[in-house]
């Protein structure tokens, strides 16, 4: 596990502060949107994280003296709140069409008005759709003892891919340099670099006949 956080205090700030905590522990890339504005795109869509965290606050059992836990691992993020789903909901039903059954309707209404919830009964479906669109594995929803847990999977790299990525971050920025540093052939280096580019973790830039790689988007 990389880091763990408990959620306490003001309900709105719980969501906002937790999202900042998650952003600090996830990789991202700079991109230019349709208006020409520079934006950060995270390895896990922020909408997915916001939905998971907001759901934990809205649906938790406040009679249970336990906080919401956020755990960040190398391969996943876990959001756990006290209190199982309200019957007849089950974890399996959350990935299909299902009704919105609220344990805390007043909190849910505040979150809806604040913009944390967009549409009743669609949050978990949206999480699945956005993760699949990003090329990530489907989120997993579980019940354990008196806890509900949402597991969101991160982009994963094999060991060699991780070493290539770390070298690019250190400005070892050509396939030839990476091949020499790792003692591999240049074709293998290019394969891993292409994979990192496809995941949006690094950027490819061609100057003349040479190709360079970087974790920063060039202007």
Z-matrix of the N, CA and C atoms (Angstrom, degrees):
N
C 1 1.459
C 2 1.525 1 109.49
N 3 1.335 2 117.26 1 140.04
C 4 1.459 3 121.88 2 179.95
C 5 1.526 4 110.73 3 -85.39
N 6 1.338 5 115.82 4 -57.11
C 7 1.464 6 120.08 5 -178.20
C 8 1.517 7 110.12 6 -149.06
N 9 1.355 8 115.19 7 157.56
C 10 1.456 9 121.26 8 178.88
C 11 1.520 10 108.74 9 -136.18
N 12 1.327 11 116.11 10 147.27
C 13 1.459 12 120.46 11 -178.70
C 14 1.522 13 109.44 12 -142.61
N 15 1.332 14 116.45 13 140.65
C 16 1.455 15 122.15 14 171.19
C 17 1.524 16 108.13 15 -100.87
N 18 1.321 17 116.33 16 144.14
C 19 1.464 18 120.95 17 179.81
C 20 1.525 19 110.14 18 -99.34
N 21 1.322 20 116.06 19 123.46
C 22 1.466 21 122.29 20 179.79
C 23 1.527 22 109.68 21 -138.14
N 24 1.348 23 115.60 22 163.22
C 25 1.454 24 121.03 23 170.37
C 26 1.508 25 114.42 24 89.62
N 27 1.329 26 115.81 25 -158.14
C 28 1.447 27 124.67 26 -179.36
C 29 1.527 28 111.04 27 -49.69
N 30 1.341 29 117.80 28 130.82
C 31 1.462 30 121.31 29 -172.74
C 32 1.525 31 112.49 30 -63.86
N 33 1.329 32 117.25 31 -40.27
C 34 1.463 33 120.26 32 178.63
C 35 1.526 34 109.88 33 -65.25
N 36 1.337 35 116.46 34 -45.25
C 37 1.461 36 120.01 35 -179.77
C 38 1.525 37 111.50 36 -67.60
N 39 1.331 38 117.07 37 -28.45
C 40 1.468 39 119.14 38 175.74
C 41 1.517 40 110.31 39 -56.58
N 42 1.320 41 115.96 40 -46.37
C 43 1.460 42 120.13 41 -179.19
C 44 1.528 43 110.38 42 -67.80
N 45 1.324 44 116.41 43 -49.71
C 46 1.464 45 119.98 44 -175.67
C 47 1.527 46 111.89 45 -63.72
N 48 1.337 47 117.08 46 -43.87
C 49 1.465 48 119.98 47 -178.83
C 50 1.526 49 111.59 48 -69.36
N 51 1.324 50 116.53 49 -35.06
C 52 1.460 51 119.68 50 178.93
C 53 1.519 52 110.88 51 -68.01
N 54 1.328 53 117.59 52 -38.65
C 55 1.462 54 120.21 53 177.18
C 56 1.525 55 110.73 54 -63.53
N 57 1.329 56 117.68 55 -38.22
C 58 1.467 57 120.41 56 176.67
C 59 1.525 58 110.49 57 -65.02
N 60 1.323 59 117.02 58 -40.83
C 61 1.464 60 121.95 59 176.66
C 62 1.529 61 110.77 60 -59.51
N 63 1.317 62 117.01 61 -44.02
C 64 1.462 63 120.71 62 179.96
C 65 1.528 64 111.21 63 -67.05
N 66 1.322 65 117.16 64 -41.09
C 67 1.465 66 120.21 65 178.77
C 68 1.531 67 110.88 66 -59.92
N 69 1.328 68 116.06 67 -36.96
C 70 1.464 69 120.35 68 -179.48
C 71 1.527 70 112.25 69 -66.86
N 72 1.338 71 116.65 70 -20.91
C 73 1.458 72 120.30 71 -174.61
C 74 1.523 73 113.79 72 -112.56
N 75 1.336 74 117.16 73 10.40
C 76 1.457 75 121.49 74 177.84
C 77 1.523 76 109.66 75 -119.97
N 78 1.313 77 116.47 76 151.90
C 79 1.460 78 120.01 77 176.32
C 80 1.521 79 109.40 78 -81.23
N 81 1.320 80 115.41 79 156.07
C 82 1.455 81 120.61 80 179.88
C 83 1.520 82 109.42 81 -150.07
N 84 1.307 83 114.69 82 167.00
C 85 1.464 84 120.44 83 174.78
C 86 1.523 85 108.27 84 -129.22
N 87 1.323 86 115.39 85 154.68
C 88 1.454 87 120.56 86 174.21
C 89 1.528 88 108.22 87 -88.65
N 90 1.305 89 116.09 88 138.46
C 91 1.458 90 120.72 89 178.03
C 92 1.523 91 108.77 90 -140.40
N 93 1.323 92 115.58 91 164.99
C 94 1.457 93 121.57 92 177.92
C 95 1.522 94 108.38 93 -109.86
N 96 1.342 95 117.23 94 123.76
C 97 1.462 96 119.75 95 -178.69
C 98 1.532 97 110.53 96 -82.25
N 99 1.339 98 116.08 97 -176.80
C 100 1.455 99 120.96 98 -174.65
C 101 1.525 100 112.98 99 -66.16
N 102 1.330 101 117.59 100 -17.15
C 103 1.467 102 121.39 101 177.59
C 104 1.524 103 112.35 102 -94.50
N 105 1.348 104 115.60 103 3.43
C 106 1.454 105 119.56 104 -179.37
C 107 1.509 106 113.59 105 82.11
N 108 1.316 107 117.11 106 12.13
C 109 1.459 108 121.56 107 -179.58
C 110 1.514 109 110.65 108 -91.84
N 111 1.323 110 116.56 109 138.33
C 112 1.462 111 121.56 110 178.89
C 113 1.530 112 109.74 111 -76.87
N 114 1.318 113 116.75 112 127.98
C 115 1.468 114 122.11 113 -178.78
C 116 1.528 115 109.44 114 -131.93
N 117 1.330 116 115.43 115 158.18
C 118 1.457 117 121.59 116 176.64
C 119 1.523 118 109.46 117 -98.64
N 120 1.320 119 117.01 118 128.20
C 121 1.458 120 122.05 119 176.87
C 122 1.525 121 107.74 120 -113.45
N 123 1.329 122 116.65 121 117.91
C 124 1.458 123 121.73 122 -174.97
C 125 1.525 124 111.10 123 -88.76
N 126 1.331 125 115.12 124 157.76
C 127 1.461 126 120.41 125 -177.68
C 128 1.522 127 111.97 126 -60.64
N 129 1.333 128 117.18 127 -29.62
C 130 1.468 129 123.03 128 172.12
C 131 1.529 130 106.46 129 -114.84
N 132 1.334 131 119.10 130 128.56
C 133 1.475 132 119.78 131 -179.06
C 134 1.526 133 112.24 132 -54.55
N 135 1.323 134 116.45 133 131.97
C 136 1.461 135 120.94 134 -178.93
C 137 1.522 136 110.99 135 -59.14
N 138 1.344 137 117.55 136 -31.96
C 139 1.468 138 120.45 137 178.53
C 140 1.521 139 111.48 138 -60.80
N 141 1.331 140 116.80 139 -35.66
C 142 1.467 141 121.10 140 178.93
C 143 1.528 142 110.01 141 -67.53
N 144 1.320 143 116.60 142 -45.04
C 145 1.459 144 120.79 143 -179.90
C 146 1.528 145 110.93 144 -65.10
N 147 1.334 146 116.44 145 -42.51
C 148 1.469 147 119.89 146 179.39
C 149 1.529 148 110.63 147 -61.40
N 150 1.314 149 116.91 148 -41.67
C 151 1.463 150 120.86 149 179.76
C 152 1.522 151 111.16 150 -62.82
N 153 1.322 152 116.39 151 -44.67
C 154 1.468 153 120.36 152 -178.86
C 155 1.525 154 111.44 153 -63.52
N 156 1.326 155 116.31 154 -44.51
C 157 1.466 156 120.69 155 -178.12
C 158 1.526 157 110.94 156 -70.01
N 159 1.334 158 117.17 157 -44.30
C 160 1.465 159 120.20 158 179.03
C 161 1.522 160 111.10 159 -62.72
N 162 1.329 161 116.83 160 -41.40
C 163 1.466 162 120.17 161 178.00
C 164 1.524 163 111.54 162 -60.58
N 165 1.337 164 115.57 163 -39.34
C 166 1.467 165 119.40 164 -179.64
C 167 1.526 166 111.07 165 -62.63
N 168 1.331 167 117.13 166 -39.74
C 169 1.463 168 121.17 167 179.42
C 170 1.527 169 111.03 168 -70.62
N 171 1.329 170 116.09 169 -42.69
C 172 1.468 171 120.66 170 -175.94
C 173 1.525 172 112.00 171 -70.25
N 174 1.321 173 117.21 172 -38.67
C 175 1.469 174 120.35 173 -170.60
C 176 1.529 175 114.51 174 -102.26
N 177 1.320 176 118.49 175 0.06
C 178 1.464 177 118.89 176 -177.50
C 179 1.526 178 111.34 177 -68.81
N 180 1.321 179 115.00 178 157.79
C 181 1.459 180 122.20 179 176.67
C 182 1.526 181 107.62 180 -89.95
N 183 1.329 182 116.98 181 106.98
C 184 1.461 183 120.89 182 -175.50
C 185 1.523 184 112.76 183 -79.05
N 186 1.331 185 117.93 184 -5.53
C 187 1.462 186 120.29 185 174.76
C 188 1.532 187 111.20 186 -84.00
N 189 1.324 188 116.76 187 -13.21
C 190 1.462 189 121.04 188 177.75
C 191 1.527 190 108.95 189 -90.44
N 192 1.335 191 117.97 190 122.12
C 193 1.475 192 120.83 191 -176.09
C 194 1.532 193 112.51 192 -77.82
N 195 1.305 194 115.40 193 65.64
C 196 1.466 195 120.69 194 179.45
C 197 1.525 196 108.13 195 -144.60
N 198 1.322 197 118.26 196 139.44
C 199 1.466 198 120.30 197 -179.44
C 200 1.530 199 111.83 198 -80.92
N 201 1.313 200 114.98 199 175.14
C 202 1.461 201 121.88 200 169.66
C 203 1.529 202 107.10 201 -83.59
N 204 1.328 203 116.50 202 135.84
C 205 1.463 204 120.90 203 -179.81
C 206 1.524 205 110.26 204 -111.29
N 207 1.330 206 115.33 205 136.74
C 208 1.455 207 122.66 206 173.45
C 209 1.519 208 107.40 207 -116.60
N 210 1.322 209 117.08 208 121.28
C 211 1.463 210 120.93 209 179.81
C 212 1.526 211 109.52 210 -122.75
N 213 1.318 212 116.00 211 130.52
C 214 1.461 213 122.11 212 179.08
C 215 1.521 214 109.08 213 -110.50
N 216 1.329 215 116.48 214 118.98
C 217 1.457 216 123.49 215 176.97
C 218 1.527 217 109.34 216 -110.13
N 219 1.325 218 116.37 217 172.11
C 220 1.465 219 120.04 218 178.00
C 221 1.528 220 111.85 219 -59.62
N 222 1.336 221 116.23 220 -34.82
C 223 1.467 222 119.69 221 -173.09
C 224 1.519 223 114.96 222 -113.30
N 225 1.349 224 117.91 223 -3.54
C 226 1.465 225 118.53 224 -174.72
C 227 1.527 226 110.92 225 -161.65
N 228 1.320 227 114.38 226 167.48
C 229 1.467 228 123.41 227 173.26
C 230 1.518 229 107.07 228 -124.83
N 231 1.322 230 117.14 229 134.18
C 232 1.462 231 121.40 230 178.98
C 233 1.523 232 110.03 231 -118.59
N 234 1.327 233 115.81 232 129.85
C 235 1.467 234 122.51 233 176.33
C 236 1.525 235 106.81 234 -118.75
N 237 1.342 236 116.84 235 115.11
C 238 1.469 237 121.07 236 -174.83
C 239 1.517 238 110.48 237 -121.84
N 240 1.322 239 116.54 238 129.69
C 241 1.456 240 120.94 239 177.13
C 242 1.521 241 110.48 240 -126.93
N 243 1.343 242 117.99 241 147.11
C 244 1.463 243 120.17 242 176.54
C 245 1.518 244 110.93 243 -67.43
N 246 1.322 245 115.23 244 140.25
C 247 1.459 246 120.53 245 178.22
C 248 1.512 247 112.66 246 106.98
N 249 1.323 248 116.14 247 124.59
C 250 1.464 249 120.11 248 176.68
C 251 1.521 250 110.46 249 -76.97
N 252 1.321 251 116.25 250 174.19
C 253 1.458 252 121.47 251 176.52
C 254 1.529 253 110.61 252 -63.79
N 255 1.324 254 115.70 253 150.46
C 256 1.456 255 120.02 254 176.38
C 257 1.526 256 109.04 255 -76.10
N 258 1.348 257 118.40 256 132.14
C 259 1.470 258 121.23 257 177.91
C 260 1.526 259 110.59 258 -58.79
N 261 1.331 260 118.11 259 146.01
C 262 1.463 261 128.08 260 5.37
C 263 1.529 262 113.75 261 -93.40
N 264 1.327 263 118.35 262 18.17
C 265 1.460 264 120.49 263 -179.46
C 266 1.525 265 111.47 264 -66.59
N 267 1.316 266 116.06 265 145.37
C 268 1.463 267 123.27 266 174.17
C 269 1.526 268 106.89 267 -134.91
N 270 1.337 269 118.51 268 161.05
C 271 1.470 270 120.17 269 177.33
C 272 1.525 271 112.79 270 -54.26
N 273 1.333 272 117.06 271 -37.46
C 274 1.465 273 120.82 272 -178.80
C 275 1.529 274 111.36 273 -64.91
N 276 1.331 275 117.11 274 -36.48
C 277 1.460 276 120.80 275 -177.12
C 278 1.529 277 112.87 276 -71.80
N 279 1.330 278 117.71 277 -17.46
C 280 1.462 279 120.53 278 -176.21
C 281 1.522 280 112.93 279 -69.19
N 282 1.341 281 116.93 280 -17.11
C 283 1.463 282 119.83 281 -179.26
C 284 1.529 283 112.43 282 -94.56
N 285 1.321 284 116.27 283 0.08
C 286 1.466 285 120.66 284 176.56
C 287 1.517 286 109.52 285 -121.30
N 288 1.314 287 115.93 286 -171.32
C 289 1.462 288 119.87 287 177.06
C 290 1.521 289 109.12 288 -67.94
N 291 1.329 290 117.01 289 127.16
C 292 1.461 291 120.10 290 -177.13
C 293 1.523 292 110.12 291 -150.89
N 294 1.326 293 117.41 292 155.81
C 295 1.466 294 120.23 293 179.36
C 296 1.520 295 110.82 294 -76.84
N 297 1.312 296 116.28 295 160.29
C 298 1.457 297 121.95 296 174.35
C 299 1.524 298 107.92 297 -92.78
N 300 1.325 299 116.31 298 111.13
C 301 1.468 300 121.45 299 -179.33
C 302 1.525 301 107.03 300 -115.69
N 303 1.317 302 116.93 301 112.20
C 304 1.460 303 122.26 302 -168.83
C 305 1.520 304 112.24 303 -100.47
N 306 1.323 305 115.81 304 130.92
C 307 1.462 306 120.26 305 172.68
C 308 1.532 307 110.18 306 -81.14
N 309 1.330 308 115.99 307 -33.68
C 310 1.466 309 121.51 308 -176.22
C 311 1.543 310 109.27 309 -128.30
N 312 1.334 311 117.69 310 76.10
C 313 1.471 312 120.69 311 -173.36
C 314 1.524 313 114.02 312 -60.95
N 315 1.335 314 119.05 313 -33.06
C 316 1.468 315 119.97 314 -179.24
C 317 1.527 316 110.76 315 -68.04
N 318 1.324 317 116.50 316 -42.17
C 319 1.465 318 120.07 317 177.16
C 320 1.520 319 109.76 318 -65.29
N 321 1.331 320 116.15 319 -41.25
C 322 1.463 321 120.16 320 179.57
C 323 1.524 322 110.84 321 -60.74
N 324 1.325 323 117.37 322 -40.62
C 325 1.464 324 120.48 323 -179.05
C 326 1.527 325 110.98 324 -66.44
N 327 1.332 326 117.07 325 -40.35
C 328 1.466 327 120.84 326 177.18
C 329 1.523 328 109.93 327 -61.66
N 330 1.327 329 117.33 328 -44.52
C 331 1.463 330 121.24 329 -179.35
C 332 1.528 331 111.15 330 -66.06
N 333 1.333 332 116.59 331 -34.45
C 334 1.463 333 120.29 332 176.76
C 335 1.524 334 110.17 333 -64.99
N 336 1.324 335 116.60 334 -45.89
C 337 1.461 336 120.86 335 179.92
C 338 1.526 337 111.21 336 -66.91
N 339 1.331 338 116.85 337 -31.47
C 340 1.460 339 121.47 338 -179.01
C 341 1.529 340 112.05 339 -78.40
N 342 1.341 341 116.41 340 -16.83
C 343 1.459 342 120.34 341 178.16
C 344 1.513 343 114.87 342 99.37
N 345 1.336 344 117.93 343 3.60
C 346 1.464 345 120.28 344 177.14
C 347 1.525 346 111.51 345 -74.69
N 348 1.327 347 116.87 346 -26.31
C 349 1.461 348 122.80 347 177.59
C 350 1.520 349 107.76 348 -118.08
N 351 1.333 350 117.29 349 127.65
C 352 1.463 351 120.48 350 -176.97
C 353 1.528 352 112.69 351 -97.16
N 354 1.331 353 115.93 352 -35.83
C 355 1.465 354 118.78 353 -174.86
C 356 1.523 355 108.60 354 -154.47
N 357 1.321 356 117.08 355 132.99
C 358 1.457 357 121.66 356 -177.25
C 359 1.533 358 110.81 357 -65.13
N 360 1.332 359 116.58 358 135.46
C 361 1.454 360 122.04 359 173.27
C 362 1.512 361 115.22 360 74.73
N 363 1.360 362 118.48 361 9.71
C 364 1.463 363 120.98 362 -177.58
C 365 1.522 364 113.29 363 -117.58
N 366 1.323 365 117.48 364 -5.39
C 367 1.458 366 120.87 365 -172.90
C 368 1.512 367 114.62 366 -59.00
N 369 1.330 368 116.74 367 -49.67
C 370 1.461 369 119.53 368 -177.91
C 371 1.527 370 111.50 369 -69.62
N 372 1.341 371 116.97 370 -34.15
C 373 1.471 372 120.05 371 175.63
C 374 1.526 373 110.39 372 -62.57
N 375 1.327 374 115.78 373 -41.37
C 376 1.460 375 120.84 374 179.35
C 377 1.531 376 110.44 375 -64.20
N 378 1.329 377 116.93 376 -39.85
C 379 1.464 378 120.33 377 177.99
C 380 1.527 379 110.80 378 -58.25
N 381 1.331 380 116.36 379 -45.75
C 382 1.464 381 121.26 380 179.54
C 383 1.524 382 110.27 381 -62.24
N 384 1.328 383 116.70 382 -48.44
C 385 1.465 384 121.38 383 -177.39
C 386 1.523 385 111.95 384 -59.94
N 387 1.332 386 116.99 385 -44.64
C 388 1.463 387 120.63 386 -177.38
C 389 1.526 388 111.68 387 -69.08
N 390 1.330 389 116.91 388 -37.31
C 391 1.468 390 119.79 389 178.66
C 392 1.528 391 110.55 390 -66.20
N 393 1.326 392 117.27 391 -44.64
C 394 1.466 393 120.36 392 179.48
C 395 1.527 394 110.49 393 -64.59
N 396 1.320 395 117.30 394 -39.63
C 397 1.469 396 120.91 395 178.68
C 398 1.519 397 110.61 396 -62.39
N 399 1.325 398 117.46 397 -34.39
C 400 1.459 399 123.06 398 179.61
C 401 1.520 400 111.93 399 -77.87
N 402 1.353 401 116.98 400 -11.78
C 403 1.457 402 120.61 401 -177.57
C 404 1.510 403 113.50 402 89.77
N 405 1.336 404 116.90 403 13.87
C 406 1.460 405 121.84 404 178.27
C 407 1.529 406 110.19 405 -92.90
N 408 1.314 407 115.66 406 164.00
C 409 1.460 408 120.02 407 174.59
C 410 1.529 409 110.05 408 -69.30
N 411 1.323 410 115.42 409 155.44
C 412 1.469 411 119.92 410 177.00
C 413 1.528 412 110.33 411 -60.50
N 414 1.331 413 117.79 412 141.10
C 415 1.465 414 119.53 413 171.49
C 416 1.529 415 110.29 414 -60.93
N 417 1.307 416 115.39 415 154.55
C 418 1.462 417 121.77 416 176.84
C 419 1.521 418 108.27 417 -114.63
N 420 1.328 419 116.86 418 134.60
C 421 1.457 420 122.39 419 176.92
C 422 1.528 421 108.33 420 -113.84
N 423 1.337 422 116.13 421 130.49
C 424 1.462 423 120.96 422 -174.41
C 425 1.524 424 110.84 423 -136.40
N 426 1.338 425 114.53 424 155.35
C 427 1.462 426 121.90 425 168.30
C 428 1.515 427 108.33 426 -119.70
N 429 1.330 428 116.55 427 129.52
C 430 1.458 429 121.99 428 178.58
C 431 1.522 430 108.35 429 -134.74
N 432 1.330 431 116.50 430 122.21
C 433 1.461 432 120.74 431 -176.76
C 434 1.531 433 108.18 432 52.38
N 435 1.337 434 118.48 433 -117.11
C 436 1.460 435 119.83 434 178.26
C 437 1.526 436 110.49 435 -110.76
N 438 1.341 437 116.53 436 33.66
C 439 1.460 438 121.80 437 -178.81
C 440 1.517 439 110.92 438 -119.42
N 441 1.333 440 115.47 439 146.49
C 442 1.458 441 121.63 440 167.58
C 443 1.516 442 107.35 441 -110.80
N 444 1.318 443 116.51 442 135.22
C 445 1.465 444 120.56 443 -176.50
C 446 1.521 445 110.60 444 -130.38
N 447 1.340 446 115.16 445 132.40
C 448 1.467 447 122.08 446 171.27
C 449 1.525 448 107.48 447 -107.64
N 450 1.330 449 116.59 448 125.91
C 451 1.462 450 122.21 449 179.81
C 452 1.526 451 108.07 450 -112.33
N 453 1.320 452 115.99 451 120.66
C 454 1.463 453 122.34 452 -178.28
C 455 1.519 454 107.75 453 -115.34
N 456 1.320 455 116.75 454 125.71
C 457 1.459 456 120.45 455 -173.59
C 458 1.526 457 111.38 456 -90.01
N 459 1.325 458 114.67 457 140.83
C 460 1.458 459 122.30 458 179.18
C 461 1.529 460 110.40 459 -91.35
N 462 1.327 461 115.96 460 169.08
C 463 1.460 462 120.68 461 171.47
C 464 1.522 463 107.94 462 -68.02
N 465 1.311 464 116.98 463 134.25
C 466 1.462 465 120.47 464 -177.12
C 467 1.524 466 110.60 465 -117.74
N 468 1.323 467 115.12 466 147.20
C 469 1.453 468 123.27 467 176.61
C 470 1.514 469 108.73 468 -127.40
N 471 1.333 470 116.73 469 149.64
C 472 1.460 471 118.19 470 172.79
C 473 1.527 472 108.84 471 -75.78
N 474 1.323 473 116.60 472 176.39
C 475 1.459 474 120.44 473 -173.36
C 476 1.529 475 112.12 474 -61.13
N 477 1.323 476 116.72 475 -41.72
C 478 1.458 477 118.93 476 -179.57
C 479 1.526 478 110.48 477 -67.74
N 480 1.337 479 116.27 478 -39.27
C 481 1.452 480 119.97 479 177.04
C 482 1.525 481 111.86 480 -60.09
N 483 1.337 482 116.60 481 -39.49
C 484 1.465 483 121.13 482 178.16
C 485 1.522 484 110.76 483 -63.94
N 486 1.339 485 116.78 484 -40.39
C 487 1.470 486 120.22 485 -179.56
C 488 1.524 487 110.87 486 -67.61
N 489 1.326 488 116.91 487 -38.40
C 490 1.463 489 120.21 488 176.80
C 491 1.524 490 109.75 489 -63.35
N 492 1.317 491 116.41 490 -44.57
C 493 1.466 492 121.01 491 -179.88
C 494 1.524 493 111.24 492 -60.91
N 495 1.329 494 117.50 493 -42.67
C 496 1.459 495 121.25 494 179.59
C 497 1.523 496 110.84 495 -63.88
N 498 1.331 497 117.42 496 -37.96
C 499 1.463 498 120.16 497 178.38
C 500 1.532 499 111.17 498 -65.88
N 501 1.323 500 116.88 499 -41.44
C 502 1.463 501 119.74 500 178.29
C 503 1.525 502 109.82 501 -61.55
N 504 1.327 503 117.34 502 -39.79
C 505 1.462 504 120.91 503 178.03
C 506 1.523 505 111.01 504 -62.23
N 507 1.344 506 116.88 505 -27.98
C 508 1.465 507 121.81 506 179.05
C 509 1.532 508 111.96 507 -89.84
N 510 1.333 509 116.34 508 12.23
C 511 1.467 510 123.19 509 177.40
C 512 1.530 511 113.23 510 71.80
N 513 1.334 512 117.26 511 24.15
C 514 1.467 513 120.86 512 166.79
C 515 1.521 514 104.11 513 -84.69
N 516 1.336 515 117.26 514 95.76
C 517 1.463 516 119.38 515 -156.86
C 518 1.525 517 117.19 516 -114.34
N 519 1.323 518 119.01 517 15.64
C 520 1.470 519 119.76 518 173.34
C 521 1.522 520 108.72 519 -130.30
N 522 1.320 521 115.53 520 158.24
C 523 1.466 522 119.83 521 -179.81
C 524 1.530 523 110.76 522 -63.43
N 525 1.330 524 117.22 523 -34.58
C 526 1.466 525 120.48 524 179.71
C 527 1.526 526 110.83 525 -66.58
N 528 1.332 527 116.85 526 -43.11
C 529 1.464 528 120.71 527 179.31
C 530 1.524 529 111.03 528 -64.14
N 531 1.326 530 116.30 529 -40.83
C 532 1.470 531 120.41 530 -179.42
C 533 1.519 532 110.44 531 -68.53
N 534 1.326 533 116.72 532 -42.29
C 535 1.466 534 120.33 533 178.14
C 536 1.521 535 110.78 534 -59.01
N 537 1.335 536 116.73 535 -43.48
C 538 1.463 537 120.73 536 179.58
C 539 1.527 538 111.16 537 -66.45
N 540 1.322 539 117.18 538 -41.57
C 541 1.471 540 121.34 539 -178.28
C 542 1.520 541 112.27 540 -64.38
N 543 1.347 542 116.77 541 -36.44
C 544 1.458 543 120.93 542 -175.13
C 545 1.531 544 113.13 543 -99.46
N 546 1.334 545 117.10 544 -5.97
C 547 1.464 546 119.29 545 -179.34
C 548 1.517 547 112.60 546 69.69
N 549 1.337 548 116.43 547 36.16
C 550 1.462 549 121.09 548 178.80
C 551 1.527 550 107.96 549 -121.69
N 552 1.343 551 116.80 550 168.13
C 553 1.464 552 117.49 551 177.81
C 554 1.523 553 109.77 552 -80.26
N 555 1.322 554 115.54 553 160.04
C 556 1.461 555 120.32 554 -173.76
C 557 1.524 556 112.15 555 -67.23
N 558 1.325 557 117.38 556 -29.11
C 559 1.460 558 120.07 557 178.58
C 560 1.525 559 110.41 558 -63.66
N 561 1.334 560 116.94 559 -41.62
C 562 1.468 561 120.87 560 177.50
C 563 1.518 562 110.46 561 -65.34
N 564 1.324 563 116.49 562 -40.97
C 565 1.461 564 120.26 563 178.26
C 566 1.525 565 110.92 564 -60.01
N 567 1.339 566 116.13 565 -44.56
C 568 1.474 567 119.56 566 -179.73
C 569 1.525 568 111.57 567 -64.24
N 570 1.335 569 116.67 568 -35.55
C 571 1.469 570 120.72 569 178.77
C 572 1.533 571 110.53 570 -61.14
N 573 1.327 572 116.37 571 -45.66
C 574 1.466 573 119.49 572 -179.14
C 575 1.516 574 111.33 573 -71.92
N 576 1.308 575 117.44 574 -34.90
C 577 1.462 576 120.29 575 176.09
C 578 1.529 577 111.14 576 -64.13
N 579 1.312 578 117.27 577 -41.80
C 580 1.466 579 121.33 578 177.97
C 581 1.517 580 110.90 579 -62.56
N 582 1.328 581 116.97 580 -38.38
C 583 1.461 582 121.10 581 178.11
C 584 1.525 583 110.83 582 -64.19
N 585 1.331 584 116.27 583 -41.20
C 586 1.462 585 120.34 584 178.58
C 587 1.524 586 111.02 585 -66.11
N 588 1.328 587 116.82 586 -38.18
C 589 1.463 588 120.79 587 177.09
C 590 1.526 589 110.46 588 -63.87
N 591 1.337 590 117.31 589 -43.77
C 592 1.462 591 121.05 590 -178.70
C 593 1.521 592 112.25 591 -63.97
N 594 1.342 593 116.69 592 -29.69
C 595 1.465 594 120.96 593 178.34
C 596 1.524 595 112.05 594 -83.33
N 597 1.333 596 116.19 595 -5.67
C 598 1.453 597 119.37 596 -179.94
C 599 1.511 598 114.30 597 78.55
N 600 1.342 599 117.62 598 15.53
C 601 1.461 600 120.94 599 -178.23
C 602 1.521 601 111.93 600 -85.79
N 603 1.326 602 117.29 601 -27.56
C 604 1.458 603 121.36 602 176.36
C 605 1.529 604 109.10 603 -136.02
N 606 1.340 605 115.46 604 170.16
C 607 1.451 606 121.05 605 -179.25
C 608 1.526 607 109.97 606 -122.53
N 609 1.319 608 115.61 607 147.53
C 610 1.465 609 122.95 608 -179.98
C 611 1.525 610 108.77 609 -108.11
N 612 1.341 611 116.25 610 133.55
C 613 1.459 612 120.53 611 -179.73
C 614 1.526 613 108.79 612 -137.66
N 615 1.316 614 116.20 613 131.39
C 616 1.466 615 120.95 614 -179.21
C 617 1.513 616 109.72 615 -107.20
N 618 1.332 617 115.69 616 127.30
C 619 1.452 618 122.51 617 176.18
C 620 1.524 619 107.09 618 -123.01
N 621 1.327 620 115.84 619 108.53
C 622 1.462 621 119.35 620 -173.88
C 623 1.516 622 109.02 621 65.39
N 624 1.318 623 116.65 622 -124.67
C 625 1.467 624 121.15 623 179.45
C 626 1.527 625 111.92 624 -97.13
N 627 1.333 626 117.18 625 -3.01
C 628 1.456 627 120.55 626 -177.49
C 629 1.530 628 111.57 627 -97.45
N 630 1.343 629 115.53 628 145.42
C 631 1.469 630 122.32 629 178.52
C 632 1.525 631 108.46 630 -113.86
N 633 1.316 632 115.95 631 130.12
C 634 1.454 633 122.34 632 179.77
C 635 1.525 634 109.91 633 -120.57
N 636 1.345 635 116.24 634 152.75
C 637 1.454 636 121.85 635 -178.84
C 638 1.540 637 109.30 636 -124.82
N 639 1.340 638 115.51 637 147.08
C 640 1.449 639 120.03 638 -177.89
C 641 1.528 640 109.15 639 -155.08
N 642 1.330 641 115.81 640 156.18
C 643 1.462 642 120.23 641 174.53
C 644 1.527 643 111.45 642 -87.83
N 645 1.333 644 116.97 643 -4.90
C 646 1.454 645 121.64 644 179.05
C 647 1.518 646 110.68 645 -110.18
N 648 1.316 647 116.06 646 140.70
C 649 1.450 648 121.27 647 177.27
C 650 1.514 649 109.33 648 -75.43
N 651 1.328 650 117.13 649 123.46
C 652 1.460 651 120.76 650 -178.93
C 653 1.522 652 110.31 651 -75.05
N 654 1.295 653 115.08 652 145.46
C 655 1.470 654 120.46 653 178.60
C 656 1.530 655 109.90 654 -84.16
